[in-house]
């Protein structure tokens, strides 16, 4: 899972015993050599699915990490692209790896996604692999923040994938990882929030609708279908409509199909 240029076991342990922010500062130089980085196959599939919905003018990569999604946006947005993350280390790597002759212009903002210091200046917001860092009760506030930075009719898009079945080793790997993280957080401070099975797709979509989004699911055909015919990969496209809902209500449930 980790190549020779990836982090050592000792480095991963140091990250796991840190806060989320400091942990990613430590991991940033080697992050792109880990399985945590969104694969190019996913980025390419999402870019292909979003292209017909454009043209887009200004895009935001929420929780941008080392900028893989930000680079995707440079091919979709005509004027500007912004990457936002709360890890200074991840942003430093992103600045070096995502460069364009412009347009679009690329900017970087260090901020918490739950308190974005931005205005309604974007017609497309994307996010990749970040939602495991948010607890279910945080979703209303998170989606309210996304709505607040979208222009009327703007879109919030991100991929979701069907979880493995119990007969697949990956099912137990994900559950085992989450169990280890829960034990770690019960015994160690500060907490490191990173759960793969904490959010269910139905609850996730319900929170989007309550935040004032109209939600559409688009199939990502490159990833095929499961034995029951359901797609393995889908793109959530949430379009801002109606009034912005006030955050604070409890989440509907504990992103999985």
Residue frames as qw, qx, qy, qz and C-alpha x, y, z in Angstrom:
[[0.000, 0.883, 0.469, 0.000, 0.00, 0.00, 0.00],
 [0.161, -0.939, 0.155, 0.261, 2.94, 2.32, 0.63],
 [0.769, 0.569, -0.145, 0.251, 5.70, 2.72, -1.93],
 [0.744, -0.082, -0.227, 0.623, 9.41, 3.11, -1.10],
 [0.181, 0.358, -0.044, 0.915, 9.00, 6.89, -1.13],
 [0.498, -0.651, -0.369, -0.438, 6.09, 6.75, 1.28],
 [0.349, -0.708, 0.384, -0.479, 6.15, 7.28, 5.05],
 [0.340, 0.194, -0.888, 0.241, 7.79, 4.79, 7.38],
 [0.542, -0.504, -0.671, -0.040, 5.86, 2.98, 10.09],
 [0.411, -0.354, -0.396, 0.741, 7.46, 5.28, 12.65],
 [0.023, -0.016, -0.148, -0.989, 6.35, 8.37, 10.72],
 [0.440, -0.389, -0.601, -0.541, 2.80, 7.02, 10.44],
 [0.536, -0.475, -0.629, 0.303, 2.73, 6.35, 14.18],
 [0.245, -0.220, -0.199, 0.923, 3.88, 9.92, 14.89],
 [0.230, -0.190, -0.370, -0.880, 1.11, 11.22, 12.66],
 [0.524, -0.426, -0.688, -0.265, -1.53, 9.03, 14.30],
 [0.506, -0.485, -0.526, 0.482, -0.59, 10.31, 17.76],
 [0.146, -0.063, 0.002, 0.987, -0.84, 13.96, 16.68],
 [0.398, 0.544, 0.356, -0.647, -3.80, 16.23, 16.07],
 [0.685, 0.560, 0.451, 0.112, -5.34, 16.04, 12.59],
 [0.265, 0.959, -0.095, -0.021, -3.73, 19.34, 11.60],
 [0.235, -0.752, 0.607, 0.103, -0.23, 18.55, 12.88],
 [0.745, -0.022, 0.661, 0.087, -0.48, 14.98, 11.66],
 [0.671, 0.657, 0.312, 0.144, -1.02, 16.15, 8.10],
 [0.051, 0.941, -0.330, -0.051, 1.74, 18.72, 8.44],
 [0.500, -0.494, 0.701, 0.120, 4.05, 15.79, 9.22],
 [0.707, 0.219, 0.665, 0.104, 2.69, 13.58, 6.43],
 [0.422, 0.824, 0.064, -0.372, 2.54, 16.27, 3.74],
 [0.061, 0.677, -0.623, -0.386, 5.96, 15.72, 2.05],
 [0.064, -0.154, 0.968, 0.188, 5.14, 12.03, 1.47],
 [0.551, 0.283, 0.492, -0.612, 1.35, 12.20, 1.22],
 [0.649, 0.503, -0.259, -0.509, 1.23, 11.62, -2.54],
 [0.398, 0.338, -0.852, -0.043, 3.03, 8.31, -2.00],
 [0.260, 0.018, 0.834, -0.487, 0.31, 6.92, 0.25],
 [0.007, -0.387, -0.869, -0.309, -3.06, 5.27, -0.53],
 [0.008, -0.651, -0.514, 0.558, -4.77, 8.28, 1.12],
 [0.065, 0.410, -0.293, -0.861, -4.19, 10.43, -1.97],
 [0.703, 0.470, 0.325, -0.423, -7.15, 10.31, -4.38],
 [0.619, -0.003, 0.642, 0.452, -6.15, 8.16, -7.40],
 [0.058, 0.310, -0.390, -0.865, -5.83, 9.80, -10.80],
 [0.074, -0.264, -0.881, -0.385, -8.47, 7.42, -12.14],
 [0.090, -0.685, -0.657, 0.302, -11.03, 8.97, -9.77],
 [0.068, -0.602, 0.011, 0.796, -9.96, 12.52, -10.58],
 [0.015, 0.121, -0.661, -0.741, -10.15, 11.88, -14.32],
 [0.076, -0.446, -0.874, -0.176, -13.59, 10.28, -14.03],
 [0.088, -0.723, -0.475, 0.493, -14.94, 13.19, -11.98],
 [0.057, -0.467, 0.256, 0.845, -13.50, 15.74, -14.39],
 [0.040, -0.101, -0.796, -0.595, -15.18, 13.98, -17.31],
 [0.117, -0.592, -0.796, 0.042, -18.52, 13.90, -15.47],
 [0.125, -0.710, -0.296, 0.627, -18.35, 17.59, -14.50],
 [0.232, -0.149, 0.431, 0.859, -17.26, 18.97, -17.88],
 [0.020, -0.462, -0.694, -0.551, -20.75, 18.89, -19.49],
 [0.271, -0.768, -0.544, 0.203, -22.18, 20.81, -16.51],
 [0.338, -0.432, 0.028, 0.836, -19.93, 23.81, -17.18],
 [0.540, 0.433, -0.357, 0.628, -18.60, 26.19, -18.16],
 [0.577, -0.703, -0.318, 0.270, -17.41, 27.16, -14.69],
 [0.209, 0.885, -0.122, 0.397, -15.78, 30.45, -13.81],
 [0.077, -0.639, 0.591, -0.487, -14.44, 30.14, -10.25],
 [0.849, -0.152, -0.497, -0.096, -13.79, 26.88, -8.41],
 [0.357, -0.664, 0.512, -0.412, -12.96, 25.90, -4.83],
 [0.705, 0.079, -0.701, 0.076, -11.23, 22.68, -3.72],
 [0.592, -0.652, 0.153, -0.449, -12.44, 22.08, -0.16],
 [0.769, -0.462, 0.441, 0.036, -9.86, 20.35, 2.06],
 [0.637, 0.703, -0.270, -0.163, -7.47, 20.41, -0.88],
 [0.901, -0.259, 0.240, 0.251, -4.53, 18.57, 0.68],
 [0.479, -0.363, 0.444, 0.665, -1.61, 18.52, -1.75],
 [0.248, 0.550, -0.161, -0.782, -3.80, 19.90, -4.54],
 [0.243, 0.080, 0.898, 0.358, -4.86, 16.93, -6.65],
 [0.203, 0.703, 0.679, -0.053, -8.44, 18.24, -6.86],
 [0.009, -0.813, 0.020, 0.582, -7.20, 21.79, -7.33],
 [0.153, -0.319, 0.692, 0.629, -5.31, 20.70, -10.42],
 [0.225, 0.433, 0.855, 0.175, -8.52, 19.10, -11.71],
 [0.108, 0.835, 0.414, -0.345, -10.32, 22.43, -11.32],
 [0.119, -0.599, 0.334, 0.718, -7.72, 24.26, -13.42],
 [0.106, 0.024, 0.817, 0.566, -9.05, 22.29, -16.38],
 [0.010, -0.604, -0.793, -0.080, -12.69, 23.18, -15.64],
 [0.131, -0.861, -0.328, 0.366, -12.65, 26.81, -14.45],
 [0.521, 0.700, 0.183, 0.452, -11.94, 29.81, -16.66],
 [0.009, 0.887, -0.104, 0.450, -10.96, 32.54, -14.19],
 [0.130, -0.620, 0.618, -0.466, -9.83, 31.33, -10.77],
 [0.823, -0.179, -0.538, -0.015, -9.25, 28.26, -8.63],
 [0.251, -0.671, 0.464, -0.522, -8.79, 28.27, -4.86],
 [0.704, -0.074, -0.695, 0.129, -7.54, 25.49, -2.64],
 [0.394, -0.655, 0.275, -0.583, -8.41, 25.60, 1.05],
 [0.806, -0.122, -0.556, 0.161, -6.98, 23.38, 3.79],
 [0.468, -0.861, 0.080, -0.181, -6.13, 23.81, 7.47],
 [0.856, -0.288, 0.180, 0.391, -2.74, 22.07, 7.19],
 [0.068, 0.902, -0.289, -0.314, 0.05, 24.49, 6.39],
 [0.410, -0.376, 0.770, 0.313, 2.27, 21.57, 5.40],
 [0.549, 0.421, 0.710, 0.137, -0.22, 20.26, 2.84],
 [0.305, 0.924, 0.167, -0.156, -0.67, 23.74, 1.38],
 [0.190, -0.755, 0.502, 0.376, 3.10, 24.18, 1.04],
 [0.458, -0.049, 0.824, 0.328, 3.30, 21.01, -1.04],
 [0.444, 0.686, 0.577, -0.014, 0.25, 22.03, -3.09],
 [0.109, 0.923, -0.092, -0.358, 1.79, 25.42, -3.95],
 [0.221, -0.546, 0.695, 0.412, 4.84, 23.69, -5.40],
 [0.369, 0.078, 0.899, 0.225, 2.89, 21.06, -7.34],
 [0.315, 0.723, 0.612, 0.063, 0.01, 23.05, -8.82],
 [0.148, -0.542, 0.154, 0.813, 1.27, 25.84, -11.01],
 [0.523, 0.633, 0.540, 0.185, -0.33, 27.35, -14.09],
 [0.330, 0.089, 0.210, 0.916, 0.64, 30.06, -16.49],
 [0.163, 0.550, 0.490, -0.656, -2.94, 31.31, -16.02],
 [0.587, -0.252, 0.303, -0.707, -5.76, 31.71, -16.51],
 [0.456, -0.811, -0.269, -0.248, -7.13, 30.40, -14.28],
 [0.040, 0.643, -0.529, 0.553, -5.32, 32.04, -11.40],
 [0.747, -0.262, -0.604, 0.094, -4.63, 29.72, -8.46],
 [0.183, -0.644, 0.362, -0.649, -4.83, 30.87, -4.83],
 [0.586, -0.127, -0.766, 0.231, -4.38, 29.08, -1.53],
 [0.405, -0.614, 0.117, -0.667, -6.19, 29.71, 1.76],
 [0.327, 0.027, -0.864, 0.381, -5.36, 28.17, 5.12],
 [0.487, -0.224, 0.166, -0.828, -8.66, 27.73, 6.93],
 [0.283, 0.087, 0.915, -0.276, -10.96, 25.25, 8.65],
 [0.134, -0.248, -0.743, -0.607, -13.74, 24.03, 6.34],
 [0.252, -0.620, -0.730, 0.140, -16.17, 24.52, 9.22],
 [0.127, -0.856, -0.195, 0.462, -15.44, 28.27, 9.30],
 [0.618, 0.345, 0.356, 0.610, -14.56, 29.43, 5.79],
 [0.149, -0.650, -0.082, 0.741, -13.30, 33.04, 5.52],
 [0.170, 0.049, 0.652, 0.737, -14.71, 33.33, 1.99],
 [0.434, 0.338, 0.177, -0.816, -17.67, 34.97, 0.29],
 [0.732, 0.401, 0.532, -0.142, -20.18, 33.61, -2.23],
 [0.138, 0.752, -0.420, -0.489, -17.64, 33.77, -5.03],
 [0.150, -0.263, 0.916, 0.264, -17.69, 30.25, -6.51],
 [0.740, 0.182, -0.147, -0.630, -19.86, 28.37, -8.96],
 [0.887, 0.079, -0.453, -0.043, -18.18, 25.01, -8.31],
 [0.375, -0.636, 0.606, -0.297, -16.92, 23.44, -5.07],
 [0.851, 0.129, -0.504, -0.076, -15.33, 19.99, -5.07],
 [0.433, -0.632, 0.580, -0.276, -13.91, 17.80, -2.33],
 [0.792, 0.250, -0.552, -0.073, -12.04, 14.50, -2.39],
 [0.731, -0.023, -0.617, 0.291, -11.54, 12.07, 0.46],
 [0.077, 0.380, -0.407, 0.827, -12.06, 14.56, 3.28],
 [0.590, -0.460, -0.163, -0.644, -15.38, 13.65, 4.87],
 [0.802, -0.220, -0.527, 0.176, -13.95, 11.00, 7.17],
 [0.370, 0.099, -0.399, 0.833, -12.43, 13.88, 9.13],
 [0.339, -0.267, 0.067, -0.900, -15.87, 15.20, 10.12],
 [0.136, 0.156, 0.903, -0.376, -18.20, 13.70, 12.69],
 [0.022, 0.532, 0.777, 0.334, -21.86, 13.24, 11.68],
 [0.160, -0.813, -0.452, 0.331, -22.96, 16.08, 13.98],
 [0.245, -0.528, 0.197, 0.789, -20.62, 18.44, 12.09],
 [0.339, 0.301, 0.705, 0.545, -22.25, 17.94, 8.69],
 [0.093, 0.870, 0.484, 0.005, -24.98, 20.62, 9.04],
 [0.210, -0.872, 0.104, 0.429, -22.41, 23.31, 9.78],
 [0.445, -0.249, 0.616, 0.600, -20.04, 22.05, 7.09],
 [0.312, 0.477, 0.702, 0.427, -22.69, 22.07, 4.38],
 [0.016, -0.937, -0.305, 0.167, -23.92, 25.48, 5.52],
 [0.320, -0.672, 0.328, 0.583, -20.38, 26.75, 4.97],
 [0.385, 0.078, 0.716, 0.577, -20.31, 25.28, 1.47],
 [0.174, 0.765, 0.600, 0.155, -23.65, 26.93, 0.66],
 [0.175, -0.900, -0.113, 0.383, -22.34, 30.24, 1.94],
 [0.275, -0.545, 0.471, 0.637, -19.46, 30.32, -0.57],
 [0.362, 0.284, 0.776, 0.431, -21.51, 29.25, -3.60],
 [0.222, 0.105, -0.193, -0.950, -23.14, 31.66, -5.96],
 [0.690, 0.229, 0.369, -0.579, -26.87, 31.06, -6.55],
 [0.875, 0.416, -0.071, -0.237, -27.19, 27.87, -8.59],
 [0.154, 0.669, -0.726, 0.044, -23.58, 26.88, -7.89],
 [0.930, -0.023, -0.332, -0.156, -22.67, 23.20, -7.55],
 [0.393, -0.609, 0.660, -0.197, -20.97, 21.16, -4.85],
 [0.891, 0.268, -0.308, -0.201, -19.58, 17.89, -6.23],
 [0.240, -0.566, 0.777, -0.137, -17.71, 14.91, -4.81],
 [0.624, 0.140, -0.721, -0.268, -17.35, 11.18, -5.61],
 [0.644, -0.338, 0.541, -0.423, -18.69, 8.37, -3.43],
 [0.435, 0.291, -0.827, -0.207, -17.99, 4.66, -3.76],
 [0.864, -0.287, -0.231, -0.345, -19.91, 1.60, -2.72],
 [0.372, -0.623, 0.654, -0.214, -18.33, 0.02, 0.37],
 [0.337, 0.236, -0.902, -0.133, -17.05, -3.57, 0.14],
 [0.807, -0.304, -0.298, -0.410, -19.37, -6.39, 1.14],
 [0.660, -0.601, 0.406, -0.196, -18.69, -8.41, 4.33],
 [0.967, 0.078, 0.195, 0.145, -17.25, -11.23, 2.24],
 [0.567, 0.696, -0.151, 0.413, -14.52, -8.90, 0.95],
 [0.676, -0.207, -0.342, 0.620, -11.33, -8.44, 3.04],
 [0.157, 0.361, 0.003, 0.919, -11.63, -4.68, 2.55],
 [0.513, -0.647, -0.340, -0.450, -14.83, -4.64, 4.60],
 [0.784, -0.521, -0.248, 0.227, -13.01, -5.90, 7.68],
 [0.561, 0.109, -0.075, 0.817, -9.99, -3.69, 7.00],
 [0.073, -0.546, -0.128, -0.824, -12.16, -0.55, 7.05],
 [0.665, -0.643, -0.249, -0.287, -14.07, -1.63, 10.14],
 [0.814, -0.268, -0.232, 0.459, -10.84, -2.60, 11.86],
 [0.370, 0.305, -0.048, 0.876, -9.27, 0.76, 11.05],
 [0.323, -0.632, -0.150, -0.688, -12.26, 2.63, 12.46],
 [0.801, -0.530, -0.279, -0.005, -12.21, 0.49, 15.61],
 [0.699, -0.062, -0.190, 0.687, -8.52, 1.23, 16.17],
 [0.121, 0.441, 0.031, 0.889, -9.16, 4.97, 15.70],
 [0.544, -0.656, -0.235, -0.469, -12.02, 4.93, 18.22],
 [0.826, -0.416, -0.239, 0.295, -9.84, 3.19, 20.80],
 [0.533, 0.170, -0.076, 0.826, -7.00, 5.61, 20.08],
 [0.093, -0.548, -0.106, -0.824, -9.29, 8.61, 20.54],
 [0.696, -0.625, -0.281, -0.217, -10.69, 7.21, 23.76],
 [0.826, -0.385, -0.121, 0.394, -7.20, 6.89, 25.24],
 [0.546, -0.084, 0.131, 0.823, -5.20, 9.71, 23.66],
 [0.137, 0.938, 0.271, -0.167, -5.54, 13.45, 23.23],
 [0.463, 0.326, 0.056, -0.822, -5.79, 15.38, 21.03],
 [0.760, 0.281, 0.566, -0.153, -8.22, 13.26, 18.98],
 [0.030, -0.310, 0.669, 0.675, -7.47, 12.28, 15.40],
 [0.652, 0.406, 0.421, -0.483, -10.77, 12.14, 13.54],
 [0.308, 0.418, -0.685, -0.511, -10.47, 9.86, 10.54],
 [0.569, 0.093, 0.764, -0.289, -13.23, 7.30, 10.10],
 [0.075, 0.124, -0.758, -0.636, -14.03, 5.40, 6.93],
 [0.229, -0.366, -0.869, -0.242, -17.42, 4.02, 7.99],
 [0.040, -0.303, -0.540, 0.784, -18.87, 6.84, 10.10],
 [0.358, 0.390, 0.014, -0.848, -21.15, 8.35, 7.45],
 [0.461, 0.310, 0.825, 0.107, -23.88, 6.61, 5.50],
 [0.148, 0.155, 0.496, 0.842, -24.88, 7.88, 2.09],
 [0.181, -0.674, -0.655, -0.289, -28.58, 8.27, 2.89],
 [0.389, -0.769, -0.302, 0.407, -27.89, 10.43, 5.94],
 [0.396, -0.259, 0.254, 0.844, -25.29, 12.37, 3.99],
 [0.060, 0.360, 0.582, 0.727, -27.72, 13.19, 1.18],
 [0.284, -0.765, -0.578, -0.032, -30.40, 14.11, 3.69],
 [0.404, -0.638, -0.125, 0.643, -28.11, 16.67, 5.30],
 [0.250, -0.007, 0.426, 0.870, -27.36, 18.19, 1.90],
 [0.102, -0.577, -0.644, -0.491, -31.06, 18.59, 1.17],
 [0.384, -0.785, -0.433, 0.221, -31.69, 20.18, 4.57],
 [0.408, -0.459, 0.081, 0.785, -28.86, 22.62, 3.89],
 [0.352, 0.746, 0.080, -0.560, -30.69, 23.87, 0.81],
 [0.014, -0.407, 0.757, 0.512, -29.20, 21.68, -1.91],
 [0.865, 0.304, 0.041, -0.397, -30.96, 19.85, -4.70],
 [0.410, -0.485, 0.758, 0.147, -29.04, 16.57, -5.02],
 [0.838, 0.430, -0.188, -0.277, -28.36, 14.46, -8.09],
 [0.660, -0.393, 0.617, 0.171, -26.35, 11.23, -8.28],
 [0.625, 0.649, -0.329, -0.282, -24.43, 10.59, -11.49],
 [0.970, -0.089, 0.187, 0.128, -22.86, 7.23, -12.29],
 [0.025, -0.763, 0.590, 0.262, -19.10, 7.06, -12.81],
 [0.942, 0.235, -0.049, -0.235, -19.13, 4.26, -15.40],
 [0.426, 0.629, -0.635, 0.141, -15.38, 3.68, -15.37],
 [0.195, -0.389, 0.791, -0.430, -15.69, 1.80, -12.06],
 [0.347, -0.067, -0.903, -0.245, -18.28, -0.72, -13.19],
 [0.655, -0.385, -0.059, -0.647, -21.13, -2.23, -11.19],
 [0.341, -0.300, 0.822, -0.344, -21.50, -4.62, -8.30],
 [0.023, 0.086, 0.982, 0.169, -23.10, -8.05, -8.65],
 [0.173, 0.583, 0.712, -0.351, -26.51, -6.59, -7.77],
 [0.361, 0.656, 0.469, 0.468, -26.24, -4.07, -10.61],
 [0.193, -0.960, -0.132, 0.152, -25.65, -0.97, -8.47],
 [0.514, 0.750, -0.230, 0.348, -22.77, 1.30, -9.58],
 [0.756, -0.231, -0.299, 0.534, -19.49, 1.12, -7.71],
 [0.322, -0.206, -0.080, 0.920, -18.79, 4.80, -8.19],
 [0.093, 0.816, 0.531, 0.206, -21.11, 7.80, -8.28],
 [0.257, 0.183, -0.090, 0.945, -20.72, 11.55, -8.35],
 [0.109, -0.729, -0.586, 0.335, -22.84, 13.56, -5.93],
 [0.184, 0.307, 0.215, 0.909, -23.81, 16.86, -7.59],
 [0.169, -0.675, -0.610, 0.378, -25.56, 19.17, -5.13],
 [0.190, 0.473, 0.267, 0.818, -26.94, 22.40, -6.55],
 [0.095, -0.244, -0.494, 0.829, -27.70, 25.31, -4.25],
 [0.204, -0.489, -0.547, -0.648, -31.40, 26.21, -4.30],
 [0.507, -0.722, -0.443, -0.159, -33.72, 27.96, -1.87],
 [0.263, -0.875, 0.232, -0.335, -32.80, 29.57, 1.42],
 [0.403, 0.393, -0.740, 0.368, -29.73, 28.60, 3.39],
 [0.745, -0.499, -0.423, -0.130, -30.75, 26.34, 6.28],
 [0.274, -0.788, 0.410, -0.369, -29.59, 27.22, 9.77],
 [0.560, 0.221, -0.777, 0.185, -27.07, 24.71, 11.15],
 [0.252, -0.367, 0.593, -0.671, -27.46, 23.06, 14.50],
 [0.882, -0.084, 0.049, -0.462, -29.96, 20.24, 14.05],
 [0.612, -0.386, 0.688, 0.057, -28.64, 16.72, 14.76],
 [0.228, 0.369, -0.763, -0.478, -27.30, 14.60, 11.96],
 [0.825, 0.018, -0.124, -0.551, -29.61, 11.94, 10.63],
 [0.996, -0.083, -0.016, 0.000, -27.25, 9.06, 11.06],
 [0.661, -0.572, 0.330, 0.357, -23.86, 7.80, 11.56],
 [0.625, 0.296, -0.035, -0.721, -20.06, 8.25, 3.17],
 [0.166, -0.139, 0.959, 0.182, -21.35, 4.75, 2.45],
 [0.541, -0.058, -0.502, -0.672, -24.03, 3.07, 0.37]]
